[in-house]
Amino acid sequence: MPGINGIQATRQIVNTNPHIGVIVVTMYKDDDSVFAAMRAGARGFGNLASQLIAWMPYIGIIGTQSQKN
């Protein structure tokens, strides 16, 4: 993302569209990255090393919660 990082993008998305649930997927595993994403408004956080199939339940949960808001 030219000129913006994932944390900044999450913050902008959540501030302008609070009904949208953001899941941050990154190659970083450190606690600081997780906490920064959550403080920015992300509803989920995961690592790219995870298998996609492991993400499916969370994507459904976030989508359902976003539709209720």
N, C-alpha and C positions, 0 to 999 in steps of 0.2 A: 504494500500500500504506500504509494509515494507520498511523502510528507506527513505521514501519520502512522502511529503504531497501533497495535491491537487494543491496548488499554484505552488510548485516546478515542479510538473508533467506538469501542464499547460504551464509553461515557457519552459520546455524542448521540449514538443510536438510542440509548436508554433515556436520555434527557429529552430528545425530540419525539420519541415514540415509546412511551413507557409500557405500552401493551405488548411490545415485542420482547420475547425472551432470547437473550444472547447466551450462547454456549461458546466459550473460548477454547479453541483447540490449538495447542502449541507444541513445540519440541522441548520446551523448558519444563523441569520437574520441581524446581525449588519452591519453597514455601512463600517466598516474597512475591513470586509471579502469581501464585494462586490467590494470595491475599489482595494483591493489587487489582486483579481481575474482578474479584468479588466486591471490593470497595467501589470499583467503577460501575457496578451494577449487573455484572454477569450472573446468570442463574446457574451456571454450570461451568466446569473447567475440566479439561482432560488433556492427555498427552497423545501425540501422534503415534507413538509406539503401540498404543492400545488397538485392538482389533475393532473394526467398525461394528461388528455384531454386538460387542459389549456396550456400544453407545446407544443402541436402539431403544432400550427402555427409558433412558434419560431424555432422548429427543421427544418421545411420546409424552412424557410427563411435563416437560417444559412447554410443549405445544398446547397441551390441555390447559395448563395454568395461564398461558398467554391469552387464550380464547375467553377465559372467565373474566379477565380484567377489562 
